[in-house]
Amino acid sequence: MEVQKEAQRIMTLSVWKMYHSRMQRGGLRLHRSLQLSLVMRSARELYLSAKVEALEPEVSLPPALPSDPRLHPPREAESTAETATPDGEHPSPEPMDTQEAPTAEETSAYCGPRPAKVSRKRRSSSLSDGGDAGLVPSKKARLEEKEEEEGASSEVADRLQPPPAQAEGAFPNLARVLQRRFSGLLNCSPAAPPTAPPACEAKPACRPADSMLNVLVRAVVAF
Amino acid sequence: ILSSSCHTEADIISTVEFNHTGELLATGDKGGRVVIFQREQESKNQVHRRGEYNVYSTFQSHEPEFDYLKSLEIEEKINKIRWLPQQNAAYFLLSTNDKTVKLWKVSERDKRPEGYNLKDEEGRLRDPATITTLRVPVLRPMDLMVEATPRRVFANAHTYHINSISVNSDYETYMSADDLRINLWNFEITNQSFNIVDIKPANMEELTEVITAAEFHPHHCNTFVYSSSKGTIRLCDMRASALCDRHTKFFEEPEDPSNRSFFSEIISSISDVKFSHSGRYIMTRDYLTVKVWDLNMENRPIETYQVHDYLRSKLCSLYENDCIFDKFECVWNGSDSVIMTGSYNNFFRMFDRNTKRDVTLEASRENSKPRAILKPRKVCVGGKRRKDEISVDSLDFSKKILHTAWHPSENIIAVAATNNLYIFQDKVN
């Protein structure tokens, strides 16, 4: 439990740092973003393995698949939200953001429109060779395993904002925790930018933590 | 044993570099300025006083810019300065910020022409009707003026942030490295550069490492090395192929499983790589150690020095305060027998490769008066703290020494402590 808490704390901290690194002069730094996502990934793995151990005896799992179709169409509407930027920069290995990365490459603020057709093909297979194995959710985490079986995208897909209570995806508890903690941080931090970034970011509290989870799994900022 | 000879104020110093003779010392700061110090000629009546460094020239190298296409501000902070070897009376240096490299010419003017026919002494045109005689202008001495002029601007070649520049031993080319690419330039050509390394993956989502530093071999103009965020070094030979994506040598030390921790990956990122003057070794700096590698042995370094191992148990706090991302540099002395690097609390460390002795010194005004001898410092790691020791928890992490330089042939070092520059040299008996 201690381990879980610590891992959560580090994840929240990392997300916070990522968010703020976008505000600094000189723009997003690729190396820094990479390092933050590495820590995020380690924290996530730690959290998951601790959680899995805790949940082992449990039976129920949130069904991830049904939520997906619901999520695709609304996604595109949100294309210009700057909230999406951290997401866009850290798209998950799961389908949705694959398309965006090339278009987002040359822009640090990722605001491009989402492609109409979103590939649902799991890219984890392309990642599993080479040194990227760590970026693919490990089989150990049961929640992810179920995702893979269903061929659905996990936490990432949820770019749009279903209300927090409905947050689906692979890590509902984590999502809620992050959202709670992160929105709290956003609201009370003295360093928060005075001008509200456009669109969705105006309501950070409503932002699903799931979209924050994008940064967990992706190693890179799409420039 | 070193004594302090002078120190000066500036904004936060971001790079320090001696020129090839050690006569000049350049510093760059966060405000985009370059300040060059020149060593005084040793005078006969002060035999025991070595030449001190005084300000020679100050100029604004880079200004803040705005990239309208990406809505990004480009910082004017000088990331690196590298000198060219002197080939005539003028001095040349390269300075770079995140995006643009500039070649500066620094030259002296101590004479000026006087006695123009068409202009008066202030330079105003004369009324032609008043000119009745012809004369030849003569050069008359004037107060020494040092002027810096930008001779070349090498821009628009880097999508990512430039972390290194390195002048080739052919003195005709140099390279600039950003997170994902390394470009080769000819000094005369500013509108083209040749891409020699490109590690950008086709799909950015698959990126796992970035380039952190790069340097040319001191003698072989076809050879260079670059370090990565994964703690590896690649040596490349430009004769092998046009695009040096495939390395000639790959230096990596297997990870020590007992040292594995949550932050292992990020502390293994190499922040600086330097060839020895001999060209036989390379030195790398990661967050906690300095390593010396033999070019002929790729599987592990030949020497590893602990800079501040007492921080290993504090990595989480250092992550919280962002210190874990600090990029320390490292330097060789002229004979490659001693290496130096910075730490926190304005401490810097020197390691003698032959005697295996090391020393921790502090760059601070309270502790060093001019011409006083620096006292070795010690960090207490636990248990009883002796009188002179400082405990790990009392270290000031805002006082970090990231940039240092060593004179090419003498025991003179320059240490940048935030916005102060300290110059220390051997005491002459």
HADDOCK unambig.tbl for C-alpha pairs under 7 A between the chains (distance, minus, plus):
assign (segid A and resid 25 and name CA) (segid B and resid 73 and name CA) 5.94 0.50 0.50
assign (segid A and resid 25 and name CA) (segid B and resid 75 and name CA) 6.50 0.50 0.50
assign (segid A and resid 26 and name CA) (segid B and resid 72 and name CA) 6.42 0.50 0.50
assign (segid A and resid 26 and name CA) (segid B and resid 73 and name CA) 5.03 0.50 0.50
assign (segid A and resid 26 and name CA) (segid B and resid 74 and name CA) 4.74 0.50 0.50
assign (segid A and resid 26 and name CA) (segid B and resid 75 and name CA) 5.17 0.50 0.50
assign (segid A and resid 27 and name CA) (segid B and resid 72 and name CA) 5.74 0.50 0.50
assign (segid A and resid 27 and name CA) (segid B and resid 73 and name CA) 6.57 0.50 0.50
assign (segid A and resid 30 and name CA) (segid B and resid 179 and name CA) 6.96 0.50 0.50
assign (segid A and resid 31 and name CA) (segid B and resid 179 and name CA) 6.92 0.50 0.50
assign (segid A and resid 31 and name CA) (segid B and resid 210 and name CA) 6.36 0.50 0.50
assign (segid A and resid 35 and name CA) (segid B and resid 266 and name CA) 5.97 0.50 0.50
assign (segid A and resid 39 and name CA) (segid B and resid 263 and name CA) 6.68 0.50 0.50
assign (segid A and resid 42 and name CA) (segid B and resid 262 and name CA) 6.62 0.50 0.50
assign (segid A and resid 101 and name CA) (segid B and resid 203 and name CA) 6.89 0.50 0.50
assign (segid A and resid 101 and name CA) (segid B and resid 204 and name CA) 6.45 0.50 0.50
assign (segid A and resid 102 and name CA) (segid B and resid 203 and name CA) 6.76 0.50 0.50
assign (segid A and resid 107 and name CA) (segid B and resid 70 and name CA) 5.64 0.50 0.50
assign (segid A and resid 108 and name CA) (segid B and resid 70 and name CA) 6.59 0.50 0.50
assign (segid A and resid 218 and name CA) (segid B and resid 205 and name CA) 6.43 0.50 0.50
assign (segid A and resid 219 and name CA) (segid B and resid 205 and name CA) 6.50 0.50 0.50
assign (segid A and resid 219 and name CA) (segid B and resid 207 and name CA) 6.33 0.50 0.50
assign (segid A and resid 219 and name CA) (segid B and resid 208 and name CA) 6.32 0.50 0.50
assign (segid A and resid 220 and name CA) (segid B and resid 204 and name CA) 6.45 0.50 0.50
assign (segid A and resid 220 and name CA) (segid B and resid 205 and name CA) 5.65 0.50 0.50
assign (segid A and resid 220 and name CA) (segid B and resid 207 and name CA) 5.96 0.50 0.50
assign (segid A and resid 222 and name CA) (segid B and resid 204 and name CA) 6.01 0.50 0.50
